[in-house]
Amino acid sequence: MLTTPSTSKSPTRTAQILLLLKSLSTWLLNETRNTLVACGRQTARMVNYCRCLLRRRFSSKEVEAARFSFGQKAFAAGLGNPQIRARILAIDEQINNIRAQKRSSRALDTEHRKLVLQLADTSTESETQPNHEPTQLQKSQLLHREHQEATRVARLELLPQQSSEWMRVVLGYSCACCLILMALILITRESSSPSRRSLVTGDDQSDTAKIQMQTVGAAEATKTALPVSGSTSFTVPLKESERVTFAKKLGKDVIAEMPLRQFLKEHPAAKKNLRESDGRQKRVAYDTLLFTYVFRDDKLFFKSFTIPRYEDYFKKDHQKTMECLGDPDRDLLTDDERRDGVLHHYAWWVTECDLLIRYVVQKKGREYHQIYSIGRISVLDEGAE
């Protein structure tokens, strides 16, 4: 007897909740549709108003051109105010004298145009059009008045008339602005990270042109190829495959032994580095904005480049480099380099792809200069011998 009322009320509550949710969802759908419709209508009204403004502006220019043409006809026919015609004649003579002296007559041209328009206003259409047919000036003035009336009507209908429609328009535009802002933030974050990585990995060397070099002193340490001793011992990193992959990306053009002719074709603005070039060893070097390329027997065997970074970006790139290359095979930092602001000077011998990688970090003011040098071990060893 006591349980019957509770069991009978439970389905009723559930039905009420379902009915409430259904009505709420229906209301939300209707409001969403009404908001979209209100925003669409408001956008159409604004577009129509802007189009009317442009048409009115163009018709105003056409009226002025027609007035000027009518004023010239009136001047040629000797009609209109005689004083204005006399002033126009005097200014025409001054303009001809100035142009004969090959000087600028802009101020007189402006004054001449104003006088011709005044002459058109003082003349009548019937004096130049005896057949009483509509002239170009009358047609353009009529069209301009129509555009003015259309602009006035569009301005009156520009804003919503009801408060509910106002609220829907404000809500819809606010949501649209928030979505656009969020999309821009996401796009900016996604695009900024790959661009920095591309400079480190060498995937897109054209991106380095966007970096402005303020100092080049740090790059001088990487201009000369290093002689490598064959008796150097090193420890095998924990992630050998990742080191090799990173080294191949960093020095893919060195591994491929890019021909000198192809390099000059891809970098026509490259300048020859006479200090690093050596005719006796058949070695020639070229400098681009941030890179130095060294060729031997017309084949690329060494390159270096410098990336200036502020502290936040430098920490991310430095951590990425060390994670990919692992523990350095040798720490080459000297006391003289420390006095010059050099923080790190590491070297890796990646024998799997015959590459020597040097990595130098030098602090200059608020900037950290990351200097990468990549060379063929076999060619460097031959040069050392």
N, C-alpha and C positions, 0 to 999 in steps of 0.2 A: 504493500500500500504506500510506503514512504518512498520507494525508489521510482515509482511511476512518474511523478512530476519531474524529477531530475532528468530522466531519460527522454522525456518529451520536450524539455527545454533545450537540450543539447543540439538537436537538429535545427531548432529555431535560431539559436545563436550562430551556428555555422552558416545557415542560409543568410542571416543578416550580414555577417562578415563578407560572404561572397558577393552579396548584392552591393555592399558598400564598395568593395574593391572593383566590381564591374562598373559601377557608376563613376568611380574615381578615374578608372582607366579611360572610360568614354569621355569624360570631361577633359582629361589631359590630351587625348587625341584631337578632340574638337578645338581646344585652345592652341595646340601646336599647328593645326591646319589654319586656323584663323590668324595666328601670328605670322605664318609664312605668307598667307595671302595679303595681310596688311603690309608686311615688309616689301612684298613684290609690287603692290600698288604704289607705295611711297617711293620706291626706287624708280618706277615708271614715271611718276609725277616729276621727280627731280630731273630725270633725263629729258622729259618733255620741256621743262623750264629752261634747262641749259640749251636745248636745241632752239627754243624761241629766242633766247638771248643772242645766240650766234647768228640766227637769221636777221634779227633786228640790227645787229652790228654790220653785217654784210650789206643789208639794204640801205643803211645810213651811208656807207661808203659809196654805194651806187648813186644815191641822191646827190652826194657831194660831187661825184664825177660828172653827173648830168648837169648840175649847176655850173660847174667850171666850163663844160662844153658850151652851154647856153651863153655864158658870159663872154666866151671867145667869139661866138657868132655875133652877139650884140656889139662887141667892140669892132669887129670887122665891118658890120653894117652901119656903124656910126650912131648907135642907139644908146639910151641910158643917160646917166648923169654925165654932163660934159667935164666936170672937174675930175671925176674918177677916171674918165678916159684920158685926160691930159696927164694925170699922175702915172697911169699905166704906160703911156707913150714915153714919158721921161725915164721910168724904171727900165723899160726895154732898151733904151739907148745906153744906160749905165751897165746893164747886163752884157750887152754886146761889146762895150769897151773893156770890161773886166775879162771877158772870155778871150778877147783878142790878146790881152796881156798874160793869158794862161794862169789866171788866178781863180780862186774859189768864189762863186757867186751864190752860195747857198742862202745867205740871209736875204739877198735881193729876190731870189726865186720865191722864197716864202712870202715876202711882201707882195710880189706880183700876183701870186695865187690868191691872197686875201683880197686884193683890189678887184680881180676878175670876178670873184664870188660876190663882192659887194655890187659890182656892176650888174651881175645877173639878177640880184635881188631888186634893184631899182628899175629893171626893164620888165616889160610885160610879154607874155607868150604870144599875144595876138600880133605884136609888131614884127615878129620873125616867122610866124606861122599864119599867113592870111587865110588858108583854107580851113582853119579852126579844127584840124584833126589833132587827136591827143599826141603830144610830143613825148620824147623819151623822158624828159624831166617830170612831166605829169604822171607818166606810168610808174616811174620809180618812186615818186612821192606817194602815190596811191598804195603801192606795194609796201612801202615803209610804214604807212599808217595801219595797214592790215597786220603787219608783224608787231607793231607796238600794241595793238589791241589784243593780239594773241598772247603776247608776253604778259600783259596786265591780267588777263584771265588765268593764265598759268600760274602767276604769282599768287593770285587769290586762292587757287585750288592746291597750292603747293603743300600746305600743312594739313594734317588730319583734322576733321571737324569734331569728332567725338572723343571723349576722354578715354574710353575703352580702347579705341584704335590707337590713340597716343601711347598708352601703356604697352600695347602689343608691339608697336614699332620700336619703342625704346628697348623693350626686352629682346626683341629679335636682333636689333643692331648690336646690342651689348654682347649677346651670345656669339654673334659672328665675329666681333672684334676680339673676344677672348680666344676663340678657336684659331683665328689667324695669328694672334700673338704666340700661342702655344706652338703652332706649327713652325713659326719663324725661329723660336728658341730651339726646338728640336733639330731643325735643319742646320742652324748655326753650330750647334754642338757636334752634330754628326760630320759636318763638312770641315770643321777646324781640326779634328783629330787626325783624319787620314792625310790632310795636307802636311801636318808636321811629320807623320811617319814616313811619308814619301821622300822627304828631305834626308832622313836618316838612312833609309834602305836603298836610296838611289833609284827607286822605281820610276820616278818622273823628274828628271833633272831640269826640265823647263820650269818647274815650280820654284827653283832657287832664284830665278830672276826677280821674284817678288820680295826677296829679302834685301834690304839696303845695307851694304857694308859701310860701317862707320870707321873702322880701323882695319888695317891689314897686317899689323905687326905679328899677330898670332899665327898668321898663315905662313910667315917666313920660315918657321921651324919645319914645315913639311915640304919645302920646295925641293930638297935634295933627297935622292933615293938613299935608303939605308943599306950599308953592307951588312950581310947576315953571316954569322959564323955557323958553320955546319956542325960544330960540336956542342951546340946549345941543347940542354936537356929541358924538358917541360913535362908537366903533368897532364894527363888526359882529362878533359872536363867531364862532368857527369852527363851532360846532354850533348854528345858529339854530333848527332844528326842535326840538332837545332843550330849549332854553331856553323856547320857546313852550309845549311840552308841560308842562314843570315849572310855568310860570307859570299855565297854565290849571288845573292841579290845585290849586295853592296858593290861587288866587283865584277858584275856580269860582262861589262864591256872589256875589262882587263882580261878576263878568262877567254873571251872570244877573240882577243887580239885585234881589236878594231883597226882596220887599215887607215892610214893617214888621209888618203883621198876621201874616204867616207866621212871622217871627222870634219874635214874642211868643208865638205858639202853640207853637213848638218849644222856646222857652226861657222858661218861665213864671217862673223864679226870677231872671231878669235884672234888674239894678238900673239905674235911669236915672242917667247921668253928667251932672250939672248943669253942670259946668265946661266940658265939651266941647259941650254943647247951646247952640244960638243960635236963638232964635225969629225974629229978623229975617231970617236966611238960611234959615229953614225946615230947620234942621239939628238932629237929635236923636241922642244917643249913649247906648248901653247897655253895661254891663259884666257879664260872666259871670266864671267862676272865673279863667280865664287870658286871655280875649279881650275886646277892646273893638270894638264895632260902631258905625259912624257912618252915619246915614241922612240923605238930603236929598230933600225932596219924597216922603217915605215910601218911598224906595228906597235900598238899601245901596250905598255908593260907597267905603267905606274900612273896613278892619279891621286890627287888630294883635294879636299874641299873643306871650307870652314862655315859653320852655322852659328851665328850669334843668337843667344837666347837670354830672356830674363829668367829669374830664379825659378819660378813655378814651372814654366815649360822646360827649362833645363833639367830639373829633377826627374820629370817624367821620361824625357828622352834618354837621360843618363841611365836610369833604372832599366829601361827597355834594352839599351845596348848591352849592359852588363848581364842581364838575364839571357840574352841571346848568345853572347860570346862566352859566357862562363868566366871562371877565374883566369886572369891573364897569365900567359906563359912567362912573362918577365915584366918587372916594374923598372922602367928606365928613368925615373924621376931623379934629377940631380939637384945639388944645392943651388947652382946658378939659376936653374929653372924655377925653383921655389922663390928666389928673390925677385924673379920676373913675374910672379903671380900665377905660375903654373901649379894646378892642384893635382892633376893626374897625368901620367905618361905611361901607358900600358902598351904591350905588344903581344900579338897572337900569331903563331905559325899554324896555318890551316893547310897541312900537307895534302889533304884529300883533294883540294882544288888548286894547289900550288900558289897559295896566297899568303902574304905577310900583311897583317893589319895593325896599324898603329893608331892609337887613340889618345889625344891630348886635350886636356881641359885647362883653359887659362881664363882667369877672372880679370876683367878690365872695367873698372867702375862698377856699374850695376849690371853689366852683361857678363855672361859666361860664354866663351868661345869654344865650341866643340870642333876639334880639328881631326879629320879622318884621313889616313893615308893608306892606300891599297896598292900593293905591287906584287909582281911575279917573283917567287922565291928563286927560281932557277936563273932568271935574268939578273936579279940583284946579286946573286952569288957570283955570276960571271963578271959583273962589274967590279965586285970587291977583289976578285983575283987579279 
